[in-house]
Amino acid sequence: MPSTSRQRSTRDRPAKAPLSEDAVVDTALALLQSEGMAAVTMRRVATELDTGPSSLYVYVANREALIQAMQERVFASVDLETPDPARWREQLHALLARMHQALIAHPGIAATVVAEAPATEATLTYTENLLGILLAAGLEPQEAAWATDIFAILVTHAAVEADARHSDSQGQADAGYKAFTSLPPERFPLVTAYASELVAGDTEQRFRVAIDVVIDGLLARAARR
């Protein structure tokens, strides 16, 4: 009889899942969730897939292309709106909230898109949808185009801030309140008097207020023309 201590034949081992772009991106996103963006390297993704880094270049050209593919996946997960002049404000809030949540659910992705113009199919489709909603609001094309940029910056920076704060928003608020109220009131009378107001609201409340402030400003600007 053959020895039971012999090494298993390669035929006895479970077959590896075939490599594909989806598999590479799935693995990169899993690493992002568990260890953060710094862990997302070609070598580390290859290790997780039980292959060599050179095998990945068939599907993504380099780390920058991998991150772009990750961005594409995140943006593509966001449900879009059919612009409706009767519901444009509601639609704008809904679209931006979904994008905000998608970025927060993938910590580190927001920071990669802050300084980049839309370049992938999904990011361009999202931009197209956002611009369409703003045009449905009755804004002039130039105002709508600028507003598209403003909202893109607002969403990504809000998500970057959420990444930095993680989930301890109450702890951050408490620390901010303590820092403000410990200041000398003779030098900072307003900051100390309104410390509660300065730290009030969770991330979602503050994000929604920011959107409304921009919207109301745009509408007021349009009304003066």
DOKEMAR-206360 format. One record per residue (C-alpha): residue in three letters; residue number from 1; x, y, z. Coordinates in nm, 2 decimals, padded with zeros to 4 digits. Layout:
// residues N
+-----+-----+--------+--------+--------+
:  aa :   i :      x :      y :      z :
+-----+-----+--------+--------+--------+
: ala : NUM :      X :      Y :      Z :
...
+-----+-----+--------+--------+--------+
//
This chain:
// residues 225
+-----+-----+--------+--------+--------+
:  aa :   i :      x :      y :      z :
+-----+-----+--------+--------+--------+
: met :   1 :  00.00 :  00.00 :  00.00 :
: pro :   2 :  00.12 :  00.35 : -00.07 :
: ser :   3 :  00.25 :  00.55 :  00.23 :
: thr :   4 : -00.02 :  00.78 :  00.39 :
: ser :   5 :  00.26 :  01.03 :  00.46 :
: arg :   6 :  00.34 :  01.10 :  00.10 :
: gln :   7 :  00.28 :  01.45 : -00.03 :
: arg :   8 : -00.06 :  01.50 : -00.20 :
: ser :   9 : -00.04 :  01.48 : -00.57 :
: thr :  10 : -00.11 :  01.81 : -00.75 :
: arg :  11 : -00.41 :  01.63 : -00.90 :
: asp :  12 : -00.55 :  01.59 : -00.55 :
: arg :  13 : -00.54 :  01.97 : -00.48 :
: pro :  14 : -00.84 :  02.20 : -00.54 :
: ala :  15 : -00.81 :  02.37 : -00.88 :
: lys :  16 : -00.73 :  02.74 : -00.86 :
: ala :  17 : -01.00 :  02.97 : -00.99 :
: pro :  18 : -00.91 :  03.09 : -01.33 :
: leu :  19 : -00.76 :  03.44 : -01.34 :
: ser :  20 : -00.96 :  03.72 : -01.49 :
: glu :  21 : -00.99 :  04.10 : -01.45 :
: asp :  22 : -01.29 :  04.05 : -01.23 :
: ala :  23 : -01.09 :  03.81 : -01.00 :
: val :  24 : -00.80 :  04.06 : -00.98 :
: val :  25 : -01.03 :  04.35 : -00.90 :
: asp :  26 : -01.23 :  04.14 : -00.65 :
: thr :  27 : -00.91 :  04.05 : -00.47 :
: ala :  28 : -00.78 :  04.41 : -00.47 :
: leu :  29 : -01.11 :  04.53 : -00.32 :
: ala :  30 : -01.10 :  04.26 : -00.05 :
: leu :  31 : -00.75 :  04.38 :  00.04 :
: leu :  32 : -00.87 :  04.74 :  00.05 :
: gln :  33 : -01.15 :  04.64 :  00.29 :
: ser :  34 : -00.93 :  04.44 :  00.52 :
: glu :  35 : -00.59 :  04.62 :  00.52 :
: gly :  36 : -00.63 :  04.95 :  00.34 :
: met :  37 : -00.50 :  05.10 :  00.01 :
: ala :  38 : -00.14 :  05.06 :  00.10 :
: ala :  39 : -00.18 :  04.68 :  00.09 :
: val :  40 : -00.31 :  04.70 : -00.27 :
: thr :  41 :  00.00 :  04.62 : -00.47 :
: met :  42 :  00.05 :  04.40 : -00.77 :
: arg :  43 :  00.27 :  04.16 : -00.57 :
: arg :  44 :  00.03 :  04.14 : -00.29 :
: val :  45 : -00.28 :  04.08 : -00.51 :
: ala :  46 : -00.08 :  03.81 : -00.70 :
: thr :  47 :  00.01 :  03.64 : -00.37 :
: glu :  48 : -00.36 :  03.64 : -00.27 :
: leu :  49 : -00.44 :  03.48 : -00.60 :
: asp :  50 : -00.16 :  03.22 : -00.56 :
: thr :  51 :  00.02 :  03.34 : -00.87 :
: gly :  52 :  00.30 :  03.56 : -00.98 :
: pro :  53 :  00.28 :  03.94 : -01.04 :
: ser :  54 :  00.36 :  03.89 : -01.41 :
: ser :  55 :  00.04 :  03.69 : -01.45 :
: leu :  56 : -00.17 :  04.00 : -01.35 :
: tyr :  57 : -00.03 :  04.22 : -01.63 :
: val :  58 : -00.25 :  04.03 : -01.88 :
: tyr :  59 : -00.55 :  04.19 : -01.71 :
: val :  60 : -00.42 :  04.52 : -01.56 :
: ala :  61 : -00.12 :  04.71 : -01.69 :
: asn :  62 :  00.01 :  04.83 : -01.36 :
: arg :  63 : -00.10 :  04.94 : -01.01 :
: glu :  64 : -00.25 :  05.27 : -01.15 :
: ala :  65 : -00.46 :  05.07 : -01.39 :
: leu :  66 : -00.57 :  04.84 : -01.11 :
: ile :  67 : -00.68 :  05.13 : -00.90 :
: gln :  68 : -00.87 :  05.27 : -01.20 :
: ala :  69 : -01.04 :  04.94 : -01.24 :
: met :  70 : -01.14 :  04.95 : -00.87 :
: gln :  71 : -01.28 :  05.30 : -00.92 :
: glu :  72 : -01.48 :  05.17 : -01.21 :
: arg :  73 : -01.63 :  04.89 : -01.00 :
: val :  74 : -01.73 :  05.13 : -00.72 :
: phe :  75 : -01.88 :  05.39 : -00.95 :
: ala :  76 : -02.06 :  05.12 : -01.15 :
: ser :  77 : -02.23 :  05.00 : -00.83 :
: val :  78 : -02.42 :  05.33 : -00.79 :
: asp :  79 : -02.78 :  05.34 : -00.92 :
: leu :  80 : -02.84 :  05.63 : -01.14 :
: glu :  81 : -03.15 :  05.86 : -01.18 :
: thr :  82 : -03.36 :  05.95 : -01.48 :
: pro :  83 : -03.35 :  06.33 : -01.46 :
: asp :  84 : -03.70 :  06.47 : -01.39 :
: pro :  85 : -03.75 :  06.85 : -01.36 :
: ala :  86 : -04.03 :  06.79 : -01.11 :
: arg :  87 : -03.80 :  06.59 : -00.88 :
: trp :  88 : -03.45 :  06.71 : -00.95 :
: arg :  89 : -03.36 :  06.81 : -00.59 :
: glu :  90 : -03.47 :  06.48 : -00.45 :
: gln :  91 : -03.29 :  06.30 : -00.73 :
: leu :  92 : -02.97 :  06.50 : -00.67 :
: his :  93 : -02.97 :  06.42 : -00.30 :
: ala :  94 : -03.04 :  06.05 : -00.37 :
: leu :  95 : -02.76 :  06.02 : -00.63 :
: leu :  96 : -02.50 :  06.20 : -00.42 :
: ala :  97 : -02.59 :  06.01 : -00.11 :
: arg :  98 : -02.55 :  05.68 : -00.29 :
: met :  99 : -02.21 :  05.78 : -00.43 :
: his : 100 : -02.11 :  05.90 : -00.09 :
: gln : 101 : -02.20 :  05.57 :  00.07 :
: ala : 102 : -02.03 :  05.37 : -00.20 :
: leu : 103 : -01.70 :  05.56 : -00.14 :
: ile : 104 : -01.73 :  05.53 :  00.23 :
: ala : 105 : -01.79 :  05.15 :  00.19 :
: his : 106 : -01.45 :  05.13 :  00.01 :
: pro : 107 : -01.21 :  05.33 :  00.22 :
: gly : 108 : -00.93 :  05.48 :  00.02 :
: ile : 109 : -01.10 :  05.50 : -00.31 :
: ala : 110 : -01.22 :  05.86 : -00.26 :
: ala : 111 : -00.87 :  05.98 : -00.21 :
: thr : 112 : -00.77 :  05.83 : -00.55 :
: val : 113 : -01.04 :  06.02 : -00.74 :
: val : 114 : -01.00 :  06.36 : -00.57 :
: ala : 115 : -00.75 :  06.50 : -00.82 :
: glu : 116 : -00.86 :  06.31 : -01.13 :
: ala : 117 : -01.10 :  06.40 : -01.41 :
: pro : 118 : -01.36 :  06.13 : -01.49 :
: ala : 119 : -01.19 :  05.88 : -01.72 :
: thr : 120 : -01.36 :  05.54 : -01.70 :
: glu : 121 : -01.70 :  05.44 : -01.84 :
: ala : 122 : -01.86 :  05.43 : -01.50 :
: thr : 123 : -01.72 :  05.76 : -01.38 :
: leu : 124 : -01.82 :  05.93 : -01.70 :
: thr : 125 : -02.17 :  05.78 : -01.68 :
: tyr : 126 : -02.21 :  05.91 : -01.33 :
: thr : 127 : -02.09 :  06.26 : -01.44 :
: glu : 128 : -02.34 :  06.25 : -01.73 :
: asn : 129 : -02.62 :  06.16 : -01.49 :
: leu : 130 : -02.52 :  06.43 : -01.24 :
: leu : 131 : -02.50 :  06.70 : -01.51 :
: gly : 132 : -02.84 :  06.58 : -01.65 :
: ile : 133 : -03.01 :  06.63 : -01.31 :
: leu : 134 : -02.86 :  06.98 : -01.28 :
: leu : 135 : -02.98 :  07.08 : -01.62 :
: ala : 136 : -03.32 :  06.94 : -01.53 :
: ala : 137 : -03.32 :  07.19 : -01.24 :
: gly : 138 : -03.32 :  07.47 : -01.50 :
: leu : 139 : -02.96 :  07.58 : -01.45 :
: glu : 140 : -02.77 :  07.73 : -01.75 :
: pro : 141 : -02.52 :  07.48 : -01.90 :
: gln : 142 : -02.22 :  07.66 : -01.76 :
: glu : 143 : -02.37 :  07.68 : -01.41 :
: ala : 144 : -02.46 :  07.31 : -01.43 :
: ala : 145 : -02.11 :  07.22 : -01.55 :
: trp : 146 : -01.95 :  07.41 : -01.26 :
: ala : 147 : -02.20 :  07.26 : -01.01 :
: thr : 148 : -02.11 :  06.91 : -01.14 :
: asp : 149 : -01.75 :  06.98 : -01.04 :
: ile : 150 : -01.85 :  07.13 : -00.71 :
: phe : 151 : -02.06 :  06.83 : -00.61 :
: ala : 152 : -01.79 :  06.59 : -00.72 :
: ile : 153 : -01.54 :  06.76 : -00.50 :
: leu : 154 : -01.79 :  06.77 : -00.21 :
: val : 155 : -01.87 :  06.40 : -00.23 :
: thr : 156 : -01.51 :  06.28 : -00.26 :
: his : 157 : -01.38 :  06.51 :  00.02 :
: ala : 158 : -01.67 :  06.42 :  00.25 :
: ala : 159 : -01.57 :  06.05 :  00.19 :
: val : 160 : -01.20 :  06.12 :  00.25 :
: glu : 161 : -01.29 :  06.29 :  00.58 :
: ala : 162 : -01.51 :  05.99 :  00.67 :
: asp : 163 : -01.22 :  05.76 :  00.59 :
: ala : 164 : -00.99 :  05.96 :  00.82 :
: arg : 165 : -01.25 :  05.96 :  01.10 :
: his : 166 : -01.34 :  05.59 :  01.05 :
: ser : 167 : -01.66 :  05.52 :  01.25 :
: asp : 168 : -01.59 :  05.71 :  01.56 :
: ser : 169 : -01.79 :  06.02 :  01.47 :
: gln : 170 : -01.92 :  06.07 :  01.82 :
: gly : 171 : -01.57 :  06.04 :  01.96 :
: gln : 172 : -01.46 :  06.31 :  01.72 :
: ala : 173 : -01.75 :  06.53 :  01.81 :
: asp : 174 : -01.68 :  06.49 :  02.18 :
: ala : 175 : -01.31 :  06.57 :  02.13 :
: gly : 176 : -01.39 :  06.87 :  01.92 :
: tyr : 177 : -01.64 :  07.00 :  02.18 :
: lys : 178 : -01.38 :  06.95 :  02.46 :
: ala : 179 : -01.11 :  07.13 :  02.25 :
: phe : 180 : -01.35 :  07.43 :  02.18 :
: thr : 181 : -01.48 :  07.47 :  02.53 :
: ser : 182 : -01.13 :  07.46 :  02.68 :
: leu : 183 : -01.02 :  07.77 :  02.48 :
: pro : 184 : -01.00 :  08.10 :  02.66 :
: pro : 185 : -01.34 :  08.27 :  02.60 :
: glu : 186 : -01.18 :  08.62 :  02.61 :
: arg : 187 : -00.99 :  08.53 :  02.29 :
: phe : 188 : -01.25 :  08.30 :  02.13 :
: pro : 189 : -01.59 :  08.42 :  02.26 :
: leu : 190 : -01.79 :  08.28 :  01.96 :
: val : 191 : -01.61 :  07.94 :  01.93 :
: thr : 192 : -01.65 :  07.87 :  02.30 :
: ala : 193 : -02.01 :  08.00 :  02.31 :
: tyr : 194 : -02.12 :  07.79 :  02.01 :
: ala : 195 : -01.91 :  07.48 :  02.06 :
: ser : 196 : -02.22 :  07.26 :  02.06 :
: glu : 197 : -02.33 :  07.40 :  01.73 :
: leu : 198 : -01.98 :  07.36 :  01.57 :
: val : 199 : -01.98 :  06.99 :  01.64 :
: ala : 200 : -02.35 :  06.91 :  01.60 :
: gly : 201 : -02.48 :  06.67 :  01.34 :
: asp : 202 : -02.35 :  06.33 :  01.21 :
: thr : 203 : -02.17 :  06.28 :  00.88 :
: glu : 204 : -02.49 :  06.23 :  00.69 :
: gln : 205 : -02.66 :  06.54 :  00.83 :
: arg : 206 : -02.36 :  06.76 :  00.75 :
: phe : 207 : -02.33 :  06.61 :  00.40 :
: arg : 208 : -02.70 :  06.68 :  00.33 :
: val : 209 : -02.68 :  07.04 :  00.46 :
: ala : 210 : -02.37 :  07.10 :  00.24 :
: ile : 211 : -02.56 :  06.98 : -00.07 :
: asp : 212 : -02.86 :  07.21 :  00.01 :
: val : 213 : -02.63 :  07.51 :  00.07 :
: val : 214 : -02.47 :  07.46 : -00.27 :
: ile : 215 : -02.81 :  07.41 : -00.44 :
: asp : 216 : -02.97 :  07.72 : -00.28 :
: gly : 217 : -02.67 :  07.93 : -00.37 :
: leu : 218 : -02.69 :  07.81 : -00.73 :
: leu : 219 : -03.06 :  07.89 : -00.75 :
: ala : 220 : -03.01 :  08.23 : -00.59 :
: arg : 221 : -02.73 :  08.31 : -00.84 :
: ala : 222 : -02.96 :  08.20 : -01.13 :
: ala : 223 : -03.24 :  08.42 : -01.00 :
: arg : 224 : -03.03 :  08.73 : -01.01 :
: arg : 225 : -02.96 :  08.69 : -01.38 :
+-----+-----+--------+--------+--------+
//
